[in-house]
Amino acid sequence: PGSSGSPLFNSRGEVVGINSMIYSGSGGYMGLSFAVPINLAMRIAAQLRAHGAVRRAYLGAEFQEVTPALALSFGLPSTTGALVVRVEADSPASASGFALGDAVLAIDGRPLAHFVDLPQQIAQRPPGDGIQLEVWRQGVKRAVRVTLAALPESIAPPFAAIPPEWGDGLGLSLGELSAVQRAQLRVDSGLLVRDATGLARSEGIRAGDVVVALNALKLHRLKDFSQSLAQSPPGTMVALLVMRDRRLAYVAVRLPAAPRSLF
């Protein structure tokens, strides 16, 4: 189907979705179509009728998938769950003590098979609802109770170009961010990547990225990065929290077998 907004039917004539967009290499109706699931569309319609607006629950944390390399970096027992890459200030997650590098393993006693299960389940809850999360932090499982809030309206600040400074370490040329630059990027820590070679480049890190943290340690100065790496045994896996286009994700990098001077 190529008409956005129209119903999507299955072979039994049942409405299973609302067509939303199409990806087409030719510009015509041939291609890959996308649709909003009908259960989600019905929930939205019910909220619009009842409240005149869509009310979504808000946790105030951003997550990513737990890969095998990241599970090794954080000492996780498996690759299930959702890894915390951002905690918003003055949010339910912040009030409940969420920290960078935490991994949410279960919600209300139900294990998370995949990290997308967590935001999907939160989106289905009403604001004010309480949830019990099982969190893995530094090798220990913890029970965290969170009361969800209403999703706030937010406007992203304009992005400005950041003048880099040169440094060196782990194949990275890094520069420190000023307070103004951190505010523009909505981070309270981070080092700008001016260039990436070697191990960092092989893992996809590139110029213009911002390395926000190493595992759960936030990086405010170049020395934070060098000192943290110096304390990590050669050959171990570390996780760099990288921001690109305002999105955060951990990238696992194995340290070289032989130590070398970083700065």
Protein Blocks (a to p, Z undefined) as FASTA:
>chain_A
ZZehiacddfkopafbdcfbdcdfklpabdcdddddfklmmmmmmmmmmnopacdddehp
acddddfklmmmnopabfgdjddfbdcehifklmnopaehiacfbgghiacfbfklmmmm
mmmpcehiacdddddeehiacddddddddddddddddddddddddddeehiacddddfkl
mmmnopabdcddfbdchjlmmnopaehiacfbghjbccfbfklmmmmmmmpcghiacddd
ddeehiacdddddddfbdcdfZZ
